[in-house]
Amino acid sequence: MAKTSMASYVQRGEALDYPNATDAVIPAGSVVSLTSRIGVAGTDIAPGAIGSVHVMGVFSIDKAESEDIKIGDAVYFDADTGKITKTGDGKVPAGYAAADSATENTTVLVNIGFPPSAGSSAPAPAAKTKLSELDDVEISDESDGQVLTYDTSGKWKNKAAAGA
């Protein structure tokens, strides 16, 4: 019989705790290489401190000059230049372009939440736009004036608002 592996819920995962192991402050908004993907510092992170790094979302990031990037193109972070490029050789996968960025543009919108697999230029799965499509939301007997609350089962559930 196979051994069961146990897990405990820790956090949603849009941002992660990131230890700054350098001797310099990582300024908020800085692109951070996480080896196989990138994150974006959500706050200034002092040397030796732990700070928030966003690993999901769409961010405007400097891009390599003279590159025409189309929505859905796989893009990569070049740590040497600090810019986004379509060239993946030796670069960190950044995600995919969330909008077209013409050659003369200096930035590109990048969805960092769903980097394509190596060699793929396919965009991420379509975004979920309804609560009923989300795995961590459980709605029942909905009525006016309800709010979503998070419970220990790891789900968002609807209930009457306080004072309602």
C-alpha positions in Angstrom: 0.0 0.0 0.0 1.3 3.5 -0.9 2.2 5.8 1.9 -0.1 8.8 2.3 1.6 12.2 2.2 0.0 14.8 4.5 -0.2 18.6 3.8 -1.3 21.6 5.9 -2.7 24.7 4.3 -0.3 27.7 4.8 -1.3 30.5 2.5 -3.1 31.3 -0.8 0.1 31.7 -2.7 -0.3 35.0 -4.7 2.6 36.3 -2.7 5.3 34.4 -0.8 7.5 35.2 2.1 11.0 35.8 0.6 14.2 36.0 2.6 16.6 38.7 1.4 20.0 36.9 1.7 21.8 39.9 0.1 23.6 42.8 1.7 21.3 45.3 0.0 17.7 46.4 0.3 15.4 44.8 -2.4 13.2 47.8 -3.4 9.4 47.3 -3.8 8.6 46.6 -7.4 12.0 44.9 -8.1 11.9 41.8 -10.2 13.3 38.9 -8.2 14.6 35.7 -9.9 13.3 32.6 -8.2 15.4 30.3 -10.3 12.6 28.7 -12.4 10.3 31.8 -12.4 10.2 35.4 -11.3 8.4 37.3 -8.5 8.0 41.0 -7.9 8.9 42.5 -4.5 5.7 43.8 -2.8 7.6 45.8 -0.2 11.1 47.0 0.4 12.9 43.9 1.9 15.8 44.8 4.2 19.0 42.7 4.2 18.5 39.6 6.3 14.7 40.3 6.5 11.7 38.4 5.1 9.4 40.3 2.8 6.5 39.8 0.4 7.2 38.7 -3.2 4.2 38.5 -5.6 4.3 35.4 -7.8 0.9 36.0 -9.5 -0.6 38.9 -11.4 0.1 41.1 -14.3 3.0 43.6 -14.0 4.5 46.2 -16.3 8.1 45.3 -16.7 11.0 46.8 -18.7 11.6 44.9 -21.9 14.5 44.5 -24.3 14.8 47.2 -26.9 13.9 46.3 -30.5 11.6 43.3 -29.6 8.1 43.1 -30.8 6.1 41.0 -28.3 2.6 39.8 -28.9 0.0 38.8 -26.3 0.5 35.2 -25.3 4.2 35.1 -26.2 6.3 33.3 -23.7 8.7 35.8 -22.1 11.8 35.5 -20.0 13.7 37.6 -17.5 17.3 38.5 -18.4 19.1 39.1 -15.0 22.1 40.6 -16.8 20.0 43.4 -18.4 17.1 43.4 -15.9 14.7 43.3 -18.8 12.1 41.0 -20.3 12.9 39.2 -23.6 11.4 36.6 -25.9 14.8 34.8 -26.0 14.7 32.0 -23.4 18.3 30.6 -23.7 19.7 30.7 -20.1 17.0 33.1 -19.0 14.4 32.7 -16.2 10.9 32.0 -17.4 8.8 35.1 -16.5 5.4 34.1 -17.8 3.6 35.3 -20.9 2.8 38.7 -22.4 -0.6 40.0 -21.3 -0.8 42.5 -24.1 1.0 43.4 -27.3 4.2 45.5 -26.9 5.5 47.1 -30.1 9.2 47.4 -30.8 9.4 51.0 -29.7 7.8 50.3 -26.3 10.1 50.1 -23.3 7.8 48.0 -21.2 5.5 44.9 -21.6 2.7 43.6 -19.5 3.6 40.2 -18.1 1.4 37.7 -16.4 3.8 36.1 -14.0 1.3 33.7 -12.5 1.3 31.0 -15.2 4.7 30.6 -16.9 4.4 28.4 -20.0 6.3 25.1 -19.9 9.7 25.0 -21.5 9.6 25.4 -25.3 5.9 26.4 -25.2 4.5 29.7 -26.3 0.9 28.8 -25.3 -0.7 31.2 -22.9 -2.0 30.1 -19.5 -5.4 28.7 -19.1 -8.3 31.2 -19.3 -8.8 33.2 -16.2 -11.7 32.2 -14.0 -14.3 35.0 -13.8 -17.0 33.5 -11.6 -16.9 32.5 -8.0 -18.5 29.2 -8.9 -15.4 28.4 -11.1 -12.9 28.8 -8.2 -11.7 25.7 -6.4 -11.6 27.3 -3.0 -15.1 28.9 -3.0 -18.2 27.0 -1.8 -21.5 28.8 -2.3 -24.8 27.5 -1.0 -28.3 29.1 -0.4 -27.1 32.5 -1.6 -29.2 35.6 -0.8 -28.8 39.3 -0.7 -26.5 40.9 1.8 -24.2 37.9 2.3 -20.4 38.0 2.5 -17.6 35.5 1.8 -15.7 34.3 4.9 -12.7 32.0 5.0 -13.0 28.9 7.2 -10.7 26.2 8.5 -11.7 23.8 5.7 -9.6 26.0 3.3 -12.7 27.3 1.6 -14.4 30.7 1.2 -18.1 30.3 2.1 -21.1 32.6 2.0 -22.9 33.7 5.1 -25.0 36.6 6.4 -23.1 39.8 6.9 -22.6 40.9 10.6 -25.5 43.0 11.7 -27.6 42.0 8.7 
